[in-house]
Amino acid sequence: MFNIRTDLAVEAKELWQETAEKQTQLEGVIARDSEKNGYKITTVEITNEKGEQAIGKPVGTYVTIEIDKLINREDNAFMLGAETVAEVITSMLKLNVGDSVLVVGLGNEAITPDAVGPKTARNTMVTRHLVEKIPEHFGTMRRVSVVQSGVLGTTGIETADFIRAVVDKLRPDAVIVVDALAS
């Protein structure tokens, strides 16, 4: 196990490989690269305790989409990037008709690089109340709720505690948490 900390599972896997004498198959970790709309997508699945120990992340699926086209301001980059992210999220969630979603925007809106979560929350179409109160007009839409948590330094509340409380109250079928991470 290495002692360098990173938030990205893909970086943790790469660091492990750099510290290994040779690039061997990492037990409990499945990694694959793909491409969609010109964006590189790296998926790292940690499948068991050995993978957890090697990478330093809990069992789960971690997806990284590299957004170089957006950074370079290439033509149509925003629409293609949004479509790519939407397709990746859709493939992971496997929602049924009638399932509800809670979108959580994390970050500090006052700091531009950390404002992705709050901006996502502000620009997500909220439909839960419409579907429940006016089903004759909105009953075919998915029930979507949005919260913006702020950060511990400005709220005094641990983000996980805040999200857990909202999830306990609303009981959504899926939670999408949006946060910024520069690496």
Contacts in CASP RR format, 6 or more apart in sequence:
PFRMAT RR
TARGET T0000
AUTHOR 0000-0000-0000
METHOD contacts of the structure
MODEL  1
MFNIRTDLAVEAKELWQETAEKQTQLEGVIARDSEKNGYKITTVEITNEK
GEQAIGKPVGTYVTIEIDKLINREDNAFMLGAETVAEVITSMLKLNVGDS
VLVVGLGNEAITPDAVGPKTARNTMVTRHLVEKIPEHFGTMRRVSVVQSG
VLGTTGIETADFIRAVVDKLRPDAVIVVDALAS
1 53 0 8 1.000
1 54 0 8 1.000
1 56 0 8 1.000
2 15 0 8 1.000
2 16 0 8 1.000
2 19 0 8 1.000
4 15 0 8 1.000
6 12 0 8 1.000
6 15 0 8 1.000
6 183 0 8 1.000
7 181 0 8 1.000
7 183 0 8 1.000
8 62 0 8 1.000
8 64 0 8 1.000
8 181 0 8 1.000
8 183 0 8 1.000
9 44 0 8 1.000
9 46 0 8 1.000
9 55 0 8 1.000
9 57 0 8 1.000
9 62 0 8 1.000
9 64 0 8 1.000
10 31 0 8 1.000
10 42 0 8 1.000
10 44 0 8 1.000
10 62 0 8 1.000
10 64 0 8 1.000
11 183 0 8 1.000
12 44 0 8 1.000
12 55 0 8 1.000
12 56 0 8 1.000
12 57 0 8 1.000
13 26 0 8 1.000
13 29 0 8 1.000
13 31 0 8 1.000
13 44 0 8 1.000
13 55 0 8 1.000
16 26 0 8 1.000
16 54 0 8 1.000
16 55 0 8 1.000
17 23 0 8 1.000
17 26 0 8 1.000
26 51 0 8 1.000
26 54 0 8 1.000
26 55 0 8 1.000
27 48 0 8 1.000
27 50 0 8 1.000
27 51 0 8 1.000
27 54 0 8 1.000
28 46 0 8 1.000
28 47 0 8 1.000
28 48 0 8 1.000
28 50 0 8 1.000
28 51 0 8 1.000
28 54 0 8 1.000
29 44 0 8 1.000
29 45 0 8 1.000
29 46 0 8 1.000
29 47 0 8 1.000
29 51 0 8 1.000
29 54 0 8 1.000
29 55 0 8 1.000
30 44 0 8 1.000
30 45 0 8 1.000
30 47 0 8 1.000
31 42 0 8 1.000
31 43 0 8 1.000
31 44 0 8 1.000
31 45 0 8 1.000
32 42 0 8 1.000
32 43 0 8 1.000
33 40 0 8 1.000
33 41 0 8 1.000
33 42 0 8 1.000
33 43 0 8 1.000
34 40 0 8 1.000
34 41 0 8 1.000
34 43 0 8 1.000
35 41 0 8 1.000
36 84 0 8 1.000
36 87 0 8 1.000
36 88 0 8 1.000
37 80 0 8 1.000
37 81 0 8 1.000
37 83 0 8 1.000
37 84 0 8 1.000
38 69 0 8 1.000
38 80 0 8 1.000
38 84 0 8 1.000
39 65 0 8 1.000
39 66 0 8 1.000
39 67 0 8 1.000
39 68 0 8 1.000
39 69 0 8 1.000
39 80 0 8 1.000
39 81 0 8 1.000
39 84 0 8 1.000
40 65 0 8 1.000
40 66 0 8 1.000
40 68 0 8 1.000
41 63 0 8 1.000
41 64 0 8 1.000
41 65 0 8 1.000
41 66 0 8 1.000
41 84 0 8 1.000
41 88 0 8 1.000
42 63 0 8 1.000
42 64 0 8 1.000
42 66 0 8 1.000
43 61 0 8 1.000
43 62 0 8 1.000
43 63 0 8 1.000
43 64 0 8 1.000
44 55 0 8 1.000
44 61 0 8 1.000
44 62 0 8 1.000
44 63 0 8 1.000
44 64 0 8 1.000
45 60 0 8 1.000
45 61 0 8 1.000
45 62 0 8 1.000
46 52 0 8 1.000
46 55 0 8 1.000
46 57 0 8 1.000
46 58 0 8 1.000
46 59 0 8 1.000
46 60 0 8 1.000
46 61 0 8 1.000
46 62 0 8 1.000
47 59 0 8 1.000
47 60 0 8 1.000
48 59 0 8 1.000
49 59 0 8 1.000
51 59 0 8 1.000
52 58 0 8 1.000
52 59 0 8 1.000
61 92 0 8 1.000
63 88 0 8 1.000
63 92 0 8 1.000
65 81 0 8 1.000
65 84 0 8 1.000
65 85 0 8 1.000
65 88 0 8 1.000
67 81 0 8 1.000
69 77 0 8 1.000
69 80 0 8 1.000
69 81 0 8 1.000
70 77 0 8 1.000
70 78 0 8 1.000
70 81 0 8 1.000
89 176 0 8 1.000
93 101 0 8 1.000
93 174 0 8 1.000
93 176 0 8 1.000
95 101 0 8 1.000
95 142 0 8 1.000
95 173 0 8 1.000
95 174 0 8 1.000
96 173 0 8 1.000
98 142 0 8 1.000
98 143 0 8 1.000
98 173 0 8 1.000
99 142 0 8 1.000
99 143 0 8 1.000
99 173 0 8 1.000
99 174 0 8 1.000
100 128 0 8 1.000
100 142 0 8 1.000
100 143 0 8 1.000
100 144 0 8 1.000
100 145 0 8 1.000
100 170 0 8 1.000
100 171 0 8 1.000
100 172 0 8 1.000
100 173 0 8 1.000
100 174 0 8 1.000
101 142 0 8 1.000
101 143 0 8 1.000
101 144 0 8 1.000
101 145 0 8 1.000
101 172 0 8 1.000
101 173 0 8 1.000
101 174 0 8 1.000
101 175 0 8 1.000
101 176 0 8 1.000
102 144 0 8 1.000
102 145 0 8 1.000
102 146 0 8 1.000
102 147 0 8 1.000
102 166 0 8 1.000
102 167 0 8 1.000
102 170 0 8 1.000
102 172 0 8 1.000
102 174 0 8 1.000
102 175 0 8 1.000
102 176 0 8 1.000
103 120 0 8 1.000
103 121 0 8 1.000
103 124 0 8 1.000
103 144 0 8 1.000
103 145 0 8 1.000
103 146 0 8 1.000
103 147 0 8 1.000
103 175 0 8 1.000
103 176 0 8 1.000
103 178 0 8 1.000
104 121 0 8 1.000
104 146 0 8 1.000
104 147 0 8 1.000
104 148 0 8 1.000
104 149 0 8 1.000
104 163 0 8 1.000
104 166 0 8 1.000
104 175 0 8 1.000
104 176 0 8 1.000
104 177 0 8 1.000
104 178 0 8 1.000
105 117 0 8 1.000
105 118 0 8 1.000
105 120 0 8 1.000
105 121 0 8 1.000
105 146 0 8 1.000
105 147 0 8 1.000
105 148 0 8 1.000
105 149 0 8 1.000
105 177 0 8 1.000
105 178 0 8 1.000
105 179 0 8 1.000
106 117 0 8 1.000
106 118 0 8 1.000
106 149 0 8 1.000
106 150 0 8 1.000
106 151 0 8 1.000
106 159 0 8 1.000
106 177 0 8 1.000
106 178 0 8 1.000
106 179 0 8 1.000
107 114 0 8 1.000
107 115 0 8 1.000
107 116 0 8 1.000
107 117 0 8 1.000
107 118 0 8 1.000
107 149 0 8 1.000
107 150 0 8 1.000
107 151 0 8 1.000
107 179 0 8 1.000
107 180 0 8 1.000
108 114 0 8 1.000
108 115 0 8 1.000
108 118 0 8 1.000
108 150 0 8 1.000
108 151 0 8 1.000
108 154 0 8 1.000
109 115 0 8 1.000
109 118 0 8 1.000
109 119 0 8 1.000
109 148 0 8 1.000
109 150 0 8 1.000
113 180 0 8 1.000
113 182 0 8 1.000
114 151 0 8 1.000
114 180 0 8 1.000
115 180 0 8 1.000
116 178 0 8 1.000
116 179 0 8 1.000
116 180 0 8 1.000
117 148 0 8 1.000
117 178 0 8 1.000
117 179 0 8 1.000
117 180 0 8 1.000
118 148 0 8 1.000
118 150 0 8 1.000
120 178 0 8 1.000
121 146 0 8 1.000
121 147 0 8 1.000
121 148 0 8 1.000
121 178 0 8 1.000
122 148 0 8 1.000
124 144 0 8 1.000
124 146 0 8 1.000
125 144 0 8 1.000
126 144 0 8 1.000
126 145 0 8 1.000
126 146 0 8 1.000
127 138 0 8 1.000
127 141 0 8 1.000
127 142 0 8 1.000
127 143 0 8 1.000
127 144 0 8 1.000
128 143 0 8 1.000
128 144 0 8 1.000
128 145 0 8 1.000
128 170 0 8 1.000
130 137 0 8 1.000
130 138 0 8 1.000
130 141 0 8 1.000
131 138 0 8 1.000
131 139 0 8 1.000
131 141 0 8 1.000
131 142 0 8 1.000
131 143 0 8 1.000
132 143 0 8 1.000
145 170 0 8 1.000
145 172 0 8 1.000
147 162 0 8 1.000
147 163 0 8 1.000
147 166 0 8 1.000
149 155 0 8 1.000
149 157 0 8 1.000
149 159 0 8 1.000
149 162 0 8 1.000
149 163 0 8 1.000
150 159 0 8 1.000
151 159 0 8 1.000
152 158 0 8 1.000
152 159 0 8 1.000
155 162 0 8 1.000
163 175 0 8 1.000
163 177 0 8 1.000
167 175 0 8 1.000
END
